[in-house]
């Protein structure tokens, strides 16, 4: 069984313009499974200075609205999972930057909803949270854009595998999460046919690579069942298809990007838009502080 750390907590980003009930429900369930408290964080970005206008009344209104949103979110958690302890926090700052700072120990993971911004909006808009947070956070980030597929059997988590260190960390997280949930791990390796086929791994080599990657964690979590699949095609498209019946899709992150999230990686970034279930982005072990 997974060792649960009682000193950890799960952080949830609250958007006063969007209650994001699916994200709250996901975080509440996870907190109950892991016996961890929830910290609900709402960040208020700075107001733009306007000549001859006193910003204080507007700021007071925003603080009041933020507190109302936090209270409503805490009440939602109490209805869903009454036994989960909830702490609320209202702070000044850009939401993505604030949540990145909260992504250090004792935070186990950060959970946010998705406002379904376009890619230009993700880069240029100060309200962008999911992409920059997924690119920078020192802990796993869960973006709940679509619900879990609870009716599909067997219940499973999908994890993308490519042999890299980030995908190893994703596999580790997937097996631990599956152990806590009592579900299956579906490990998927996707390869794209190249115009230059010389030196490309043969199909049996890809199968072996995947089997070896999964075997390490199967040995550590003997109670977790797993299945493996090698697919040909574009990784975003194939993993998005695999997500259509999953509880969550888990991928590793290559490197720590800048604030805009431009270095999140094309696969992880694409899956934030295309996946049909919650997406969990896991940083590499060398990135964790």
C-alpha positions in Angstrom: 0.0 0.0 0.0 1.0 3.6 -0.5 2.4 5.5 2.5 0.3 8.6 3.0 2.0 11.6 4.5 -0.4 13.3 7.0 1.6 16.6 6.9 0.8 17.1 3.2 -2.1 19.1 1.8 -3.9 19.5 -1.5 -4.1 23.1 -2.9 -7.1 24.1 -5.0 -7.1 27.3 -7.1 -10.4 29.2 -6.9 -11.6 31.5 -9.7 -14.3 33.9 -8.5 -15.6 34.1 -12.1 -16.0 30.4 -12.4 -16.9 28.1 -9.5 -15.3 25.1 -11.2 -17.4 22.6 -9.3 -15.8 19.6 -11.1 -12.4 20.7 -9.9 -13.7 21.1 -6.4 -15.3 17.6 -6.5 -12.1 16.0 -7.8 -10.0 17.7 -5.2 -12.5 16.7 -2.4 -12.5 13.1 -3.5 -8.7 13.0 -3.6 -8.4 14.6 -0.2 -10.8 12.1 1.3 -8.9 9.2 -0.3 -5.6 10.4 1.0 -6.9 11.8 4.4 -5.4 15.2 3.6 -6.7 18.7 4.2 -7.6 21.0 1.3 -6.3 24.6 1.0 -8.5 26.7 -1.2 -6.5 29.6 -2.6 -8.0 32.6 -4.4 -5.5 35.2 -5.8 -6.6 38.7 -6.7 -4.4 40.2 -9.5 -3.4 43.9 -9.1 -5.7 46.5 -10.6 -4.5 48.7 -13.4 -3.8 52.2 -12.3 -6.4 54.7 -13.7 -5.8 58.4 -13.4 -8.1 60.3 -11.1 -9.8 57.1 -9.9 -9.3 55.9 -6.3 -8.7 52.1 -6.6 -9.5 51.4 -2.9 -13.3 51.0 -3.2 -12.9 48.7 -6.2 -10.3 46.7 -4.3 -12.6 46.3 -1.3 -15.4 45.0 -3.6 -13.0 42.5 -5.2 -11.9 41.3 -1.7 -15.5 40.9 -0.6 -16.3 39.0 -3.8 -13.2 36.8 -3.3 -14.2 36.0 0.2 -17.7 35.1 -0.9 -16.3 32.8 -3.6 -14.0 31.1 -1.0 -16.9 30.6 1.4 -19.1 29.1 -1.3 -16.3 26.7 -2.4 -15.7 25.6 1.2 -19.5 25.0 1.6 -19.4 22.9 -1.6 -16.6 20.8 -0.2 -18.5 20.4 3.1 -21.5 19.1 1.2 -19.4 16.7 -0.9 -17.0 15.4 1.7 -17.9 16.6 5.2 -14.9 14.9 6.8 -12.3 16.8 4.8 -10.7 19.7 6.6 -10.7 22.9 4.6 -8.5 26.0 4.9 -9.2 29.1 2.8 -6.7 31.7 1.8 -7.3 35.1 0.0 -4.1 36.7 -1.3 -3.0 39.4 -3.6 -1.1 38.5 -6.8 -1.3 36.9 -10.2 -3.1 33.5 -9.8 -0.6 31.4 -11.7 2.4 32.9 -9.8 0.6 32.5 -6.4 -0.3 28.9 -7.0 3.3 28.1 -8.2 4.5 29.4 -4.9 2.0 27.2 -3.1 3.3 24.2 -5.1 6.1 23.5 -2.7 6.1 21.1 0.4 3.9 20.4 2.2 1.7 20.6 -1.0 1.0 17.2 -2.5 -0.7 18.5 -5.7 -2.4 21.6 -7.0 -5.9 21.3 -8.6 -7.4 23.8 -10.9 -10.3 24.1 -13.3 -10.0 25.1 -16.9 -11.4 28.3 -18.4 -10.9 26.8 -21.9 -8.7 29.7 -23.1 -7.4 29.7 -26.6 -3.6 29.1 -27.1 -2.9 32.9 -27.7 -5.0 33.7 -24.6 -2.9 31.2 -22.6 0.2 33.1 -23.6 -0.9 36.7 -23.5 -3.7 36.7 -20.9 -2.9 37.4 -17.2 -5.9 35.2 -16.4 -4.1 32.1 -17.8 -3.5 29.6 -15.0 -3.6 26.0 -16.2 -0.7 26.1 -18.8 1.8 28.2 -16.8 1.1 26.4 -13.6 1.5 23.0 -15.3 4.8 24.2 -16.7 6.3 25.6 -13.5 4.9 23.9 -10.5 7.2 21.8 -8.4 4.5 19.3 -7.6 1.9 17.5 -9.8 -0.8 19.7 -11.3 -4.3 18.5 -12.0 -6.3 20.3 -14.6 -10.0 19.3 -14.5 -11.4 20.3 -17.8 -13.5 17.2 -18.4 -14.9 14.8 -15.8 -13.7 11.4 -14.8 -15.2 8.4 -16.7 -16.6 6.6 -13.7 -19.0 4.3 -15.5 -16.3 2.6 -17.6 -15.1 -0.8 -16.4 -12.4 -1.6 -15.5 -11.8 1.8 -13.9 -8.3 2.9 -15.0 -5.8 5.7 -15.2 -3.9 6.3 -18.5 -0.3 7.2 -18.4 1.9 8.3 -21.3 5.3 6.5 -21.5 8.3 7.3 -23.7 11.3 6.0 -21.8 12.3 9.5 -20.5 12.8 10.5 -16.9 9.7 12.6 -16.9 7.6 9.6 -18.0 9.2 7.5 -15.3 8.0 10.0 -12.8 4.5 9.9 -14.4 4.5 6.1 -14.1 5.5 6.4 -10.5 2.6 8.8 -9.8 0.2 6.7 -11.8 0.9 3.5 -9.8 0.7 5.3 -6.5 -2.6 6.9 -7.5 -3.9 3.6 -8.7 -2.9 2.0 -5.4 -4.9 4.6 -3.5 -7.9 4.3 -5.7 -7.8 0.5 -6.3 -7.9 0.9 -10.1 -5.9 -0.3 -13.1 -3.0 1.5 -14.8 -3.1 1.6 -18.6 0.4 2.5 -19.8 0.5 3.8 -23.4 3.6 4.3 -25.6 2.9 6.3 -28.8 5.4 6.4 -31.7 5.3 8.5 -34.8 6.6 7.1 -38.1 9.5 9.2 -39.3 10.5 9.9 -42.9 13.9 8.6 -41.9 13.3 5.1 -40.7 17.0 4.2 -40.3 17.9 3.7 -36.7 14.3 3.8 -35.5 13.4 1.2 -32.8 11.6 -1.8 -34.1 8.1 -2.7 -32.8 9.4 -5.4 -30.5 11.9 -2.9 -29.1 9.1 -0.5 -28.3 7.1 -3.2 -26.6 10.1 -4.2 -24.6 10.8 -0.6 -23.5 7.3 -0.2 -22.3 7.3 -3.5 -20.5 10.5 -2.7 -18.7 9.3 0.7 -17.7 6.1 -0.7 -16.2 7.7 -3.7 -14.6 9.7 -1.5 -12.2 6.5 0.0 -10.7 4.5 -3.3 -10.9 7.1 -4.8 -8.6 6.8 -2.0 -6.1 3.0 -2.0 -6.2 2.0 -5.7 -6.6 -1.6 -5.0 -5.8 -2.0 -2.7 -8.8 -3.0 -4.4 -12.1 -1.7 -2.9 -15.3 -2.0 -3.2 -19.1 0.3 -2.0 -21.8 -0.3 -0.7 -25.3 1.9 0.5 -28.1 0.2 2.8 -30.6 1.3 4.5 -33.8 0.3 8.1 -34.5 0.6 11.5 -33.0 1.0 11.4 -29.2 -1.5 14.1 -28.5 -4.2 12.5 -30.7 -3.6 8.9 -29.4 -3.4 9.8 -25.7 -6.5 12.0 -26.1 -8.3 9.0 -27.6 -7.1 6.8 -24.7 -8.4 9.4 -22.3 -12.0 9.0 -23.5 -12.7 6.2 -21.0 -10.1 7.1 -18.2 -10.4 8.5 -14.7 -7.4 10.7 -15.5 -4.5 11.0 -17.9 -1.0 11.4 -16.5 2.0 12.7 -18.4 5.5 13.8 -17.4 6.8 17.3 -17.9 10.0 18.1 -19.8 11.7 21.0 -18.0 10.4 24.0 -16.1 9.0 26.6 -18.4 8.7 30.4 -18.0 5.6 32.1 -16.8 3.8 31.8 -20.1 4.2 28.0 -20.0 5.7 27.9 -23.5 8.1 25.2 -22.4 5.4 22.9 -21.0 6.0 20.7 -24.0 3.8 20.2 -27.1 2.3 16.9 -25.9 1.3 18.0 -22.4 0.2 21.4 -23.7 -1.9 19.8 -26.4 -3.5 17.4 -24.0 -4.7 20.2 -21.8 -6.9 21.1 -24.8 -7.7 17.7 -26.2 -8.0 15.2 -23.3 -11.4 14.0 -22.3 -10.7 13.5 -18.6 -8.7 15.3 -16.0 -5.0 15.8 -16.9 -2.2 15.4 -14.3 1.2 16.8 -15.2 4.1 15.5 -13.2 7.4 17.3 -13.0 10.7 15.3 -13.2 12.4 14.3 -10.0 15.3 16.7 -10.6 12.9 19.6 -10.7 11.3 19.0 -7.3 12.6 21.3 -4.6 
